[in-house]
Structures are given as C-alpha cells and as structure tokens.
Amino acid sequence: MTELTVYLVRHGQTYFNRYNRMQGWADSPLTEQGILDAEKVGQRLAKIKFNHAYCSDTGRARSTARVILKANTVSGLTEPEDTPFFREEFYGYFEGMNSPEAWYMTGAPHGSKTYADIISDYSIDASKNFMKQADPFHDAENSTEYWNRLLLGFDMVRRENPAGTKVLLVSHGTTTRSIVGKFGAGQYDLTESPRNGSVTKLILQASEIKIAYYNRIDEGPLE
C-alpha cells in the first residue's frame, strides 16, 4: 500500500495563546516560551530525514518550522513551504476574542457552555457549524468549507512526496484536533488540546489517513 509519514507539529506558544484569545487566521508572534517549544521539538525531530517541510502561511507556523529545520541537518532543508491549505480554522467575527467568551457565545444556544462541552456533546465539526451560525457576519468557516480547504492540502502532500518518505508539517491546535477527530476512529480524547510544540504522527495513504500517535510532548528523539 502506498503511504508516507507526516509529522504534524503544533507551533510554539504565541502571545494570543498566552492570553487565551482566539487565533485562527489572526496571528501573533512566538513568545520566549514559544521559541523554546520550537527548539525542543526540533531536537526531538533532529534525526528524522524529511523529504519536504510544509507549514501554514502564518508567522507563528513559519517561525516554528524554521527553528525545527535549523536543528534538522540530516534533511538538508532550510525553508518550509508555506500554504494556506493548512492554515488554522477561520473564526470570523470571533478572531482575537477571549476564548471562553467566544465559545460560550457559540455553544450556549445548543446547551454547551465551553469548547470541551461542544466536542463532548456534539463534535469538532459541529463546533465549526455552530460558530458560523453565531458569527453575525457568518464569515467563520463551517465544517464543509474547512475540510474542502484542508483536504486539498493533503492531496498536495500526496502528489509532491514519493511513497515511503517522511514529511514535516507545522500547523495549529484546532487543525490537529480536527484531523485526529476525523481520522482517529474515536481513540483519542479530543477535549485535551494538543500542546504547543507537540507532535502528532500521521500515516498518509492513497485515500485514508491513519493516526499513529497524538499530542506527543515527551523528551527524547521521536520515531
């Protein structure tokens, strides 16, 4: 079976992360802790030879990917290829808002007061649909819009990388949870957010994605 391996990394901590604000297409720089997050995951991935490195077209993902590649001398890659396909979910009107407030406004009409409640009571895809409904401009991405974009990214990765190779992909927290929610067969606790600098390993097949592990932050080299 044709397959390749994707090491999906959540970017390092940003100022919006630190202040617990909604950060989808909005962007903010890495904090000092965020740079340390990137350096730590770079060391854990330093021995893996990547065929290609991708990141979302946000400064936080690009900065994280560059730090990882600086530590990864075995690949000979110096710059990631950035792409909007792996950009975070677009939160529309709620971009930059206090996160608990935004999720309360999104979920309360459906009886769920927090993001974790929405995931537990409904699903991650439902959270996207609820947010678009709650957005007074209806600019936030619903689940169909989101997956139409993201799956184009995985099609691109399949086209550009031969079977058996390994790929670095630096993306975002909700995107990581969404991928694991869609393809993880219910094996993972998605109420737990992937941590900044964590690694989720994906096995990309011709028409399917398998989850090898989720939200790994442990010390030492990763395989």
N, C-alpha and C positions, 0 to 999 in steps of 0.2 A: 504494500500500500504506500502510495506517495505521501510523504509527510515531512514537515520541517518543524523546528522548535523555536518558539518565541518566548523570550524572557521579558515579560511585561513589568516595568518598574513604575511605581508612583513617584512623581517628582518630590524633591525635598520640600521641607516646610517653607511656606511663604508667609508674608505679613497678614494676608487675609485669612490663612489657616490659623495663625496665632490669635487673631481677633475673632475667630469663629464667624466669618462672613461668607456669604455665597460667592463662589468663584468658579464660574463656568467659562464663558468666553472672556469675561473680565480677567485681568491679570495683575499680579503683584510680584515683586522680586523675592528671591530666596532670602530668608533670614540667615544669621550666622549658623543657627541650628540646621537650617535647610542645606547650607553648603556642606556641613558636617554629615548630614544624611546622605548627600550625593557621594561624598568621599568614601563613606563606609560601604555603600553598596558597590561603588567602583572597585574597592578592594575585594569584595566577595565575588565579583564577576571578572576579576582581572585575568584569570586563566582560561576563560572561555573565548574561543576564536569565533568571532561574529563575521558572517558573510555581509551583513548590511546593518545599519543602525538608523532607526526612524524615531521621530518624536512628533508630538503635536506642534502646531505653529504658534505656541505661546512661549513667552520668555522663560517662564519657570521650567517648562519641559526641556527647552533647548539648553538652558544653563545646566540642568541636571545631566543631560546626555553628554555634554561636553566634558564635564568632570569625570563621568564614568569612562569615556573613551580615552581621556588622558592617562588613566590608570591601566587601560587595557592595551598594552603594547603588542600583544600577540596577534591582534586583528589587523593592525596597520591602518585603522580608520581614525580620522582626525575630526571630521564634522558629521553630525547626523543629518539625515534628510528630513526636513520638516514638512508636514502635511496637515491640512485641515480635516482630513478624514478621521484622525484620532484625537481631535480636539474634544474637550470636556463637553458634557451636556450643556445646552444653552438654556439659562434660567430666565431669560427675557427680563420682564419688569423687576424680578427679584434679584438680579445681579447686584452684588455689593451689599445686600441687606443682611442684617443679623440673622444667622441661620435658623435658630429655634423659632424666631418670629415668622420667617418665610415659610417654614414647614408647617407651623400651626395654621397659617392662613390657607395653605394648600390642602392640608389634611382634615382640618376640623369640620368642614362641610360633609365629610364622609365618615365622621366619628373617630378619626385618628389624629392625635394631637402632636405627634413627633414623626420624624422621618423613619425611625425604627418601627414605630407603630404602623405606619403606612406599609412598610415592607412586610411586617408580620401579618397584618390584617388583609393585605391585598397582594402587591408585588412591586418590584422596582419599576417595571413598565407602567403599572398603574400610577406610580408617583409622577412619572413624566406626563401622563394624560391629565392627572389632577392639577398639575402645575400650569399646564397650558390653559385649562379651564379657569383657574384662579387668576391668571395674568390678565389685567384689564385691557392690555393691548393684544393678547393672545400671540405674543411673539415667542414665548418659550417653546422649545421643541417637544412635541409629543413622541410617543414611542415609535410610531411609524417613521416620522422624519428622522429621528435619531438613528434608527437601525438602517434606514436607507443610506445614510452617510457612512456609518461605521463599517458596514459590510463591504462597501466599495474599497475601504482601506485594506481589509483582509484579502480581497480579490487582488489588489495591487501587490501585496506581500507575496502571495502565491505565485503571481506572474514573474516577479523580479528575483526570486530566490530558488535555486535548484533544490530538489529533494535531498534530505539529509543534512542540510545546512542549519546554522543557528543564527537567530536574528535578535537584535536588541530593539525594544520598543519602549520609549518613555512616554507615559500618558498620565492619567488622572484617577482620582479616587472613585468617583461615581462610575466612570467608564470601566474601571477594573471590576467593581461590584456588578455592573450590568452584564459584562461578559461572563463572569462566573455564574450569575443568576440565570442567564440564558442557556449556558452550555454545561453547567456543573452538576446537573441531574439531582439537585436538591441536597447535595452532600456537604455544603458549607454554610456556616452561619453568617448570613449577609447583613445582619444587624450590627456586626462588627466591621467597622470601617477599615479598609486597608491602610496601614500606617505609611507615613511619608518615608520614602526610601525602601519600601518593601518590594519583594519580588513575587510575582505570580507566573508560573510556568505553564505555557500553552503548547499543545501539540496540534499543529495545523494540518488537517487532512484535506482531501480534494473538495469535500462538501461539508465537513464537520470540524468542530473544534473540541479537543479534549483538555480537561484541566488536570495537570499533573500535581500541582500544589498551589495554595492560595496564601498570600499575605505573609511570606517568609521574611523575617527580620533577624533571624538568628545569626550569630557570629560564625566566621569561618567561610571557606570557599563554597560556592553553590554549584550544583551539577544540573 
